[in-house]
């Protein structure tokens, strides 16, 4: 399948496409709905479906496509985070300088909307659109206490 930035793809997962031994189709979908597990699986799916080149775990971004650096994020019922997972959670600390450095190193955010599984929506937006529309806040307290919601229409304005 050919991939283009700034285009939305609707993908439907069929039972024959998602087989995890000893789990029903619905149980398998529940793994995808979990951001931690689903995120890893989504990265592999984007690689296989569209030809994304995945990077190493310690890279500043998740994938490359057509010489563009991409950060992949899943959207679930609670929304999504744009800050790295290694800065979220107990005993982890938000580092604004590292975060802004990371943002400066990526070209696109690629979102995979998992809220309506088995239907998934995939879309990528240039990271600069988030700056222009005020979606990304640089204040650590706001980033850590307010999970960004999937209001992509703000970005698409």
Secondary structure, DSSP 8 states (H G I E B T S, - for coil): ----TT--EEEE--GGG---TT--HHHHHHHHHSHHHHHHHHHHHHHHHH--EE--TTSSSSEEETTEEEEEEEEBTTB---S-GGGSSTT----HHHHHHHHHH-SEEEEEE-TTTTEEEEEEEETHHHHHTT-S---HHHHHHS-----HHHHT-
